[in-house]
Amino acid sequence: MQTEVFIAGAGIAGLSLAASLQKRGIDYYLAEARDRIGGRILSVESGEDGNTLGPTDLGPSWVWPGQGHIAALLDDLGIGVFAQYSDGLLVYEDELGHVRRDLDYSSMAGSLRIDGGIARVTDGLAAILPGAAIRLAHRVCAIREDRDGYRIEVVHPGGELEVAARKVVLAIPPRLIASLIDFEPALPDTIVQEMNSIPTWMAGHAKLVAFYEKPFWREQGLSGDGISRRGPLMEIHDACASNPGHGALFGFVGLAAGSASRKPSRLIGDAVRQLEKMYGAAAATPLDVVFKDWAEEKFTATEADQIISQHPPYGTPPGMATLAHKGLLFASTEMASQFGGFIEGALEAVQDVLARL
């Protein structure tokens, strides 16, 4: 099989790149290691007895004003946004478990959420592509350089295949590239070191969402925002839909990846008890709880990503950038210098790649 551009990764970056190439009439091959599209974008619906309580975002939740690429894409796809709910007071829990509900502060005021869940964006991009364009459960295991470009070895449920391509775009985090793909000839050690030095955004994080009959905290004058120095949830926000039929609170888990206390069998009960303590008795009986641990995802996190890190500086390192002249390019959000780590950063990286194809 032969193509002009081989794309690895069907997250928002890979899908956006494929949609752009589709519009330009450039042949491409899109391979995704997971059995679904979206990568770190994941929206799910959850409920008791088949009742729909979502959708809720288990990956990224927000975009921001002034992010031009995602704004243009949402406009193209006809997808709306709404403001993150931020009216009311913040709940604070200190290290000893003492709770106060009188802080007039909202950490995410001004941020925007995607109406219907952020997976509407990746679903909308996928809908632009022909039905057979996205090869799910197709994992790149080796990339071999030859005089006409590259030969990419792909493993899939039916066996193995080889794709010849003039150019390759890896729309996956650099650490995964270094750990999962063999190169021939081998990449210089300095470039491998660059890849391994770049933390995969949010890879060490876990997210929990609790659904309720209604957003009862709003009636109490609370925004839903919460900060805890005790945990297990360290940062909490209102996760209701734009016209909420139900209530939802989500929280980022502050426990170490791989620890016994982070396992769902223990964490969910501990988190619900924490929500009851912080938000009152109404929080004690959620309709449902959904939990996603991204550190357990082999196509998201490497061993080095198990430590939860702050937002690092991002951008394509100089060694990796030199590979563009050989037709090997990189398009994950970690490659973006302005909005690295955000949805906008993934689209920024795609625009940089398109300028070099």
CORLIN-V920341 format. One line per field, one symbol per residue. ss: DSSP state (@ for helix, = for strand, . for the rest). A space follows every 50 residues. Layout:
ss=???
This chain:
ss=.=======..=@@@@@@@@@@@@@...====......=....==...@@@ .....==....===...@@@@@@@@@@...===.....=====.....== ===.......====....@@@@@@@@@@.....==...========..== ======..============...@@@@@@@.===....@@@@@@@@.... .....=======...@@@@..=======....======........==== ===......@@@.@@@@@@@@@@@@@@@@.@@@@...======@@@.... ..@@@@...........@@@@@@@@@.===..@@@.......@@@@@@@@ @@@@...
